[in-house]
Amino acid sequence: MRTEILTHINDPAYLEKLYRSNKSEFKASFTTLYPEIREKPISEFWNERLNSEAGGISWGSNNELVYVGVATFLAGLIARIPFTFSVSEDFFYPRNIAFIIFPVLVAFFAWKNKLPTKTIAIIAAISSACLIYINSLPGIETDTLILACLHLPVLLWILIGVAFSGKEIRNVNKRLEFLRFNGDVIVLSVLLGIAGAILTGITFGLFSLIEINIEEFFQQNLVVFGLPAVPIIAVYLTWTNPQLVNKVSPIIAKLFSPAVLIMLTVYLVAIMYSGKDPYNDRDSLLLFNLVLIGVMALIFFSVAESSKDQKKSGHFWILFLLSIITIIVNSVALSAILIRISELGITPNRMAVLGSNILMLAHLLMIAAKLFKTVSKKSESSEVGKTIVNYIPLYFIWAAFVFFLFPVLFNFQ
């Protein structure tokens, strides 16, 4: 749809025909394209038309609604496998939790983007290999198994991004759109999750009043179908209604970026007086890395949102300072893990953390350099987005390395 809009941007009759063929998809594609084509007079017309239309939420076509219903049911059936076939929950969920919703999301994007057969075959082959491999690994709580389970969602998430990008996989703006899409989906999923939690609380409260215990039934049936439904419905509503939360995500990003910057600065100072640091305390090192991943994600989504606005703003200064602080955090964590390796030797966990920190530090240095050029008006803000999305394949390669080779290299320990 994006390609057709761009190709026929000066053909009003064709655009109208394209709009009537699939209003929700046209609106989603045009909304993401608008920053690129806003100079064209016809773009202003369509922007006003699409954003001033009455009618509220679009629920899409009947076929799409049927797909969402079937997809939610199938995801629930997958989630219920331990209860249906008496499979150990400790065995099933760590290995397969990502596969509960991954197939239906990839299938949805493959359908909507009309993915080429070759691309579908590649995604299917990689995901099938991951599914077979993760369920073939021995043990339950070995380090290499836990690492494989943690890196599997990264692989599958990037494959979802491939399906989302469709035929425009090499298009940087499409990759940035995927990051923005993820931010919107997360916001909507949280809202749906809160609503579901409130409903759950009310349900338990009502049944407790009449002294009927529904906990086991609720967990084995409603929860296993309800939890997978949240991200699936969030993805669908965000796809059909890009305007639903796309004004909320930038606000969250702009509010949290300075807050996280202040928090990290204060935290680094407080470490010096606390007596606990990542050099001497394993839990502190773990927390450092969790904070690092969270801040990296915030920078990613903030840049993706800010890239829609080509104007230079104070927000890029915040992101630049945040990237500098994050580089310091990463450097501390990296030096701490190097010291632990030199003193205690190599383990799967230490090697995984070492590789991840090196990968993220290199990426942060590149992002900080681009942000500095942006705030000093030596390059466009879009260059920062390119630096982020062009590096993502390296995360895929590293995740695949840890997932497939670490168990073998460390003898499945």
C-alpha positions in Angstrom: 0.0 0.0 0.0 2.8 2.4 0.8 4.5 1.9 -2.5 1.2 2.4 -4.4 0.5 5.6 -2.5 3.9 7.0 -3.3 3.7 5.9 -7.0 0.3 7.5 -7.5 0.6 10.5 -5.1 -0.3 12.8 -8.0 -3.2 10.7 -9.2 -6.3 11.7 -7.2 -8.6 9.2 -8.9 -6.3 6.3 -8.2 -5.8 7.4 -4.5 -9.5 7.5 -4.0 -9.9 4.1 -5.5 -7.1 2.8 -3.3 -8.7 4.3 -0.3 -12.1 2.7 -0.9 -10.5 -0.7 -1.5 -9.1 -0.8 2.1 -9.7 2.3 4.2 -7.9 1.1 7.4 -4.8 0.0 5.6 -4.7 3.1 3.4 -5.0 5.3 6.6 -2.2 3.3 8.3 0.1 3.6 5.3 -0.6 7.2 4.6 -0.1 8.2 8.3 3.4 6.7 8.3 4.2 8.3 4.8 2.9 11.7 5.6 6.2 13.2 7.1 7.9 12.3 3.8 5.3 13.8 1.4 3.8 16.6 3.5 5.2 19.2 1.0 2.8 18.0 -1.7 -0.5 19.9 -1.7 -2.6 16.7 -2.1 -1.0 15.3 1.0 -2.4 18.1 3.1 -5.9 17.3 1.7 -5.6 13.6 2.6 -4.2 14.3 6.0 -7.1 16.5 6.9 -9.6 14.1 5.4 -8.2 11.1 7.2 -7.8 12.8 10.6 -11.1 14.6 10.6 -13.3 11.7 9.6 -16.0 10.8 12.1 -16.8 7.3 13.0 -14.3 6.6 15.9 -12.5 3.3 15.9 -12.1 1.2 12.8 -12.6 -2.5 13.4 -11.4 -3.4 9.9 -13.0 -5.8 7.5 -15.0 -8.9 8.3 -12.2 -11.1 7.1 -9.7 -9.3 9.4 -12.0 -9.7 12.4 -12.5 -13.4 11.7 -8.7 -13.8 11.5 -8.2 -12.1 14.8 -10.8 -14.3 16.4 -9.3 -17.5 15.0 -5.7 -16.3 15.8 -6.6 -15.6 19.4 -8.3 -19.0 19.7 -5.3 -20.8 18.2 -2.9 -18.9 20.4 -4.9 -20.0 23.4 -4.8 -23.6 22.3 -1.1 -23.4 22.1 -0.8 -21.8 25.5 -3.1 -24.5 26.9 -0.9 -27.5 25.7 0.5 -28.2 29.2 -3.0 -28.6 30.6 -4.4 -30.5 27.6 -1.5 -33.0 27.2 -0.1 -33.1 30.7 3.2 -31.5 29.6 5.4 -30.1 32.3 4.8 -26.3 32.6 8.5 -25.8 33.6 9.5 -27.5 30.3 6.9 -26.0 28.0 6.6 -22.3 28.8 10.2 -21.2 29.0 10.9 -22.8 25.6 7.7 -22.0 23.8 6.1 -18.9 25.3 7.3 -16.8 22.3 5.7 -19.3 19.9 2.3 -18.7 21.4 1.7 -15.5 19.5 4.6 -15.4 17.0 3.0 -17.6 14.3 -0.3 -15.6 14.2 1.5 -12.2 14.1 3.8 -13.3 11.3 0.9 -14.8 9.4 -1.1 -11.6 9.8 1.7 -9.3 8.4 2.5 -11.8 5.7 -1.2 -11.7 4.6 -1.6 -7.9 4.8 1.8 -7.2 3.1 1.5 -9.9 0.5 4.9 -11.3 1.3 6.7 -13.1 -1.5 6.7 -16.9 -1.2 10.5 -16.9 -0.9 10.4 -14.6 2.2 7.6 -16.7 3.8 9.7 -19.8 3.2 12.8 -18.3 4.9 10.8 -17.1 7.9 9.1 -20.5 8.2 12.4 -22.3 7.9 14.2 -20.2 10.6 11.3 -20.3 13.0 10.8 -24.1 12.5 14.5 -24.6 13.2 14.2 -22.5 16.4 11.1 -24.4 17.5 12.7 -27.9 17.0 16.1 -26.9 18.5 14.8 -25.2 21.7 12.6 -28.2 22.4 15.5 -30.6 21.8 17.8 -29.0 24.4 18.2 -31.1 27.5 17.7 -30.0 31.1 15.4 -27.4 32.7 17.5 -24.8 34.4 20.9 -25.1 32.8 22.7 -21.8 32.0 22.8 -22.4 28.2 19.1 -23.3 28.1 18.1 -20.2 30.0 20.3 -18.1 27.6 18.7 -19.8 24.6 15.2 -19.0 26.0 16.1 -15.4 26.6 17.6 -14.8 23.1 14.8 -16.7 21.2 12.3 -13.8 21.5 14.9 -11.5 20.0 15.2 -13.7 16.9 11.5 -14.1 16.5 10.9 -10.3 17.1 13.3 -9.5 14.2 11.5 -12.1 12.0 8.2 -10.3 12.8 9.9 -7.1 11.7 10.8 -8.7 8.4 7.2 -9.7 7.9 6.0 -6.2 8.9 8.4 -4.6 6.4 7.1 -6.8 3.6 8.7 -5.9 0.3 10.3 -2.8 1.8 12.7 -4.6 4.1 15.6 -2.4 2.9 13.6 0.8 3.4 15.0 2.6 6.5 11.7 4.4 7.1 9.8 1.2 7.1 12.1 -0.2 9.8 11.7 2.9 11.8 7.9 2.5 11.4 8.3 -1.0 12.9 9.9 0.5 16.0 7.2 3.1 16.3 4.6 0.4 15.8 6.2 -1.6 18.7 6.0 1.4 21.0 2.3 1.9 20.2 1.5 -1.8 20.6 3.2 -1.7 24.0 1.2 1.3 25.2 -2.1 -0.3 24.0 -1.2 -3.7 25.5 -0.6 -2.1 28.9 -4.0 -0.4 28.7 -5.7 -3.7 27.7 -3.8 -5.6 30.4 -4.9 -3.1 33.0 -8.5 -3.5 31.9 -8.1 -7.3 32.0 -6.6 -7.2 35.5 -9.6 -5.1 36.7 -12.0 -7.6 35.2 -10.2 -10.4 36.8 -10.3 -8.8 40.2 -14.0 -8.1 39.9 -14.6 -11.7 38.8 -12.7 -13.2 41.7 -14.4 -10.9 44.1 -17.9 -11.7 42.9 -17.3 -15.5 43.0 -15.7 -15.3 46.4 -18.8 -13.7 47.8 -20.8 -16.8 47.0 -17.9 -19.0 48.1 -17.1 -20.6 44.8 -13.4 -21.2 44.0 -12.8 -20.6 40.3 -9.0 -20.1 40.5 -8.0 -23.4 38.8 -10.6 -23.1 36.1 -9.8 -19.4 35.6 -6.1 -20.1 35.2 -6.3 -23.1 32.9 -8.9 -21.6 30.6 -9.6 -17.9 30.7 -6.1 -16.8 31.5 -4.3 -19.0 28.9 -6.7 -17.6 26.3 -6.8 -14.0 27.6 -3.1 -13.3 28.0 -2.2 -14.1 24.3 -5.2 -12.2 23.2 -3.9 -8.9 24.6 -0.9 -8.5 22.3 -2.8 -9.9 19.3 -5.7 -7.5 19.7 -3.2 -4.6 20.4 -1.3 -5.3 17.2 -4.6 -5.5 15.2 -6.0 -2.3 16.7 -2.8 -0.4 16.2 -2.6 -1.6 12.6 -6.2 -0.6 11.7 -6.2 2.5 13.9 -2.7 4.1 13.8 -4.1 7.3 15.2 -5.3 5.4 18.4 -2.1 5.8 20.5 0.4 7.4 18.1 0.1 10.7 19.9 0.5 9.0 23.3 3.8 7.2 22.5 5.7 10.4 21.7 4.5 12.0 24.9 5.6 9.1 26.9 9.0 9.1 25.2 9.5 12.8 25.8 8.4 12.6 29.4 10.4 9.6 30.3 13.7 10.5 28.5 14.6 13.4 30.9 13.3 11.5 33.9 15.5 8.5 33.1 18.4 10.8 32.4 18.1 12.3 35.9 17.6 8.9 37.5 20.7 7.4 35.9 22.8 10.3 36.8 21.7 10.2 40.4 22.1 6.4 40.5 25.7 6.6 39.2 26.6 9.1 41.9 24.7 7.1 44.6 26.7 3.9 43.7 29.9 5.5 45.0 28.4 5.9 48.5 26.3 2.8 48.7 29.1 0.2 49.1 27.5 -2.0 46.4 28.8 -1.9 42.9 28.9 -4.2 39.9 32.6 -4.9 40.6 31.9 -6.7 43.9 28.2 -7.5 43.8 26.7 -9.9 41.2 23.2 -8.6 41.7 24.3 -5.1 41.1 25.9 -6.2 37.8 22.6 -7.9 36.8 20.7 -4.8 37.6 23.2 -2.7 35.6 22.6 -4.8 32.5 18.8 -4.8 32.9 18.8 -1.0 33.3 21.1 -0.8 30.2 18.7 -2.9 28.1 15.7 -0.8 29.3 17.4 2.5 28.5 18.6 1.3 25.1 15.0 0.4 24.3 13.8 3.8 25.4 16.4 5.5 23.2 15.4 3.3 20.2 11.7 4.2 20.6 12.4 7.9 21.3 14.5 8.3 18.2 11.9 6.4 16.1 9.2 8.8 17.4 11.3 11.9 17.1 12.4 11.0 13.5 8.9 11.9 12.3 9.7 15.5 13.2 12.6 16.8 11.1 12.9 20.0 13.2 15.8 20.1 15.6 14.6 20.3 19.2 15.7 20.1 22.8 14.5 16.5 22.8 17.6 15.5 20.8 19.8 17.1 23.4 18.1 15.0 26.0 18.6 11.8 23.9 22.3 12.8 23.3 22.9 13.2 27.1 21.0 10.0 27.8 23.2 8.1 25.3 26.3 9.5 27.0 25.1 8.4 30.5 24.2 5.0 29.0 27.6 4.6 27.5 29.1 5.2 31.0 26.7 2.6 32.5 27.7 0.2 29.7 31.4 0.8 30.2 31.1 0.2 34.0 29.2 -3.1 33.3 31.6 -4.2 30.6 34.7 -3.6 32.8 33.0 -5.4 35.7 32.3 -8.5 33.6 35.8 -8.5 32.3 37.2 -8.4 35.8 34.8 -11.3 36.8 36.0 -13.3 33.9 39.7 -12.7 34.7 39.2 -13.7 38.3 36.6 -16.5 38.1 36.9 -17.8 34.6 34.6 -18.1 31.6 31.0 -19.3 32.0 28.1 -19.1 29.5 26.4 -16.3 31.4 29.6 -14.2 31.5 30.3 -14.7 27.8 26.7 -13.8 26.9 26.8 -10.6 29.0 30.3 -9.7 27.6 29.2 -10.1 24.0 26.0 -8.2 24.5 27.7 -5.3 26.3 30.3 -5.0 23.5 27.6 -5.0 20.9 25.5 -2.4 22.7 28.5 -0.2 23.5 29.5 0.0 19.8 25.9 0.8 18.9 25.6 3.4 21.6 28.8 5.1 20.5 27.5 5.3 16.9 24.1 6.6 18.1 25.7 9.2 20.3 27.9 10.4 17.4 24.9 10.8 15.2 22.9 12.6 17.9 25.8 15.0 18.4 25.9 15.8 14.7 22.1 16.3 14.8 22.1 18.7 17.8 25.1 20.6 16.3 23.2 20.9 13.0 25.7 18.9 11.0 23.3 16.2 9.9 19.6 15.5 9.7 17.7 13.7 12.5 16.9 10.9 10.1 20.5 9.9 10.2 20.1 8.8 13.8 17.2 6.5 12.9 19.3 5.0 10.1 22.1 4.3 12.6 19.6 2.4 14.8 17.8 0.3 12.3 20.9 -0.6 10.2 22.6 -2.1 13.3 19.6 -4.4 14.2 20.8 -7.3 12.0 23.9 -7.6 14.2 21.6 -8.2 17.2 20.0 -10.9 15.2 23.3 -12.5 14.4 24.4 -12.4 18.0 21.1 -13.8 19.3 21.3 -16.6 16.8 24.9 -17.3 17.9 24.0 -17.5 21.6 20.8 -19.5 20.8 22.3 -22.2 18.5 25.9 -22.4 19.4 26.3 -21.6 23.1 24.6 -24.9 24.2 27.0 -26.9 22.0 30.1 -24.8 22.9 29.4 -25.2 26.7 28.3 -28.8 26.5 24.7 -28.0 27.3 25.6 -26.8 30.8 
